[in-house]
Amino acid sequence: QVQLVESGGGLVQPGGSLRLSCAASGIIFNIYDMNWYRQAPGKQRELVAKITSAGFTNYADSVKGRFTISRDNIKRTVNLQMNSLKSEDTAVYYCNAAQIRTGQNYWGQGTQVTVSS
């Protein structure tokens, strides 16, 4: 059974930082691209950051320079360090594991991030 379990969300003031973590089980972690998506109320889910199985990273323009994605293939975790948070970063953040070659795609349950004073 595949499980992606996010943690680290919460309430933070503008300008603050949060670190999200996603622990994976039930998959061969190191062959999956790992992604963080987010969905704000009334908006479509959007890709925030990606780290491929080879370790290449890509970011949405809105978070470049503020967010950093990393992975630990031994611990089977993917992290999202979020700095200089803005109110527009408020959303539910989802961990995603994707393997393009096979089309396999798995999602976590999401963790709420609220940026507010």
C-alpha positions, 0 to 999 in steps of 0.5 A: 500500500502506497502512503505519502504522509505530509507534515509541517504545515501550520500558521505563520506570519508573513516573512516567516518560514516553514518546512514541509516534509513528506514520508513515502512508503510502499514505493521504490522511492528513488525512481520517482519524481517527487513534487509539491503542489498546492491548492488555494481556495477557489483556485486550481491545484498548481505545481510548486516544486519538483525534484526528479529521481536524478535530483534535478529541481524546478520551481514555479516562478512565484516561489523561486528564490524563496522555496527549496525542495530536497529529497533523502532517498535513504529516509524516503522523504522529500522536504520543502523549505519555505522562506519569506512566506507571503499571504498568497502562499496560503494553501493546502500543500500536497506531496506527489510521487510520479513516474512518467514512464509508467504513469504511476501517480500518488498523492498525500492527504495534504497539509494546510499552510496559512500565512497571516498576521 
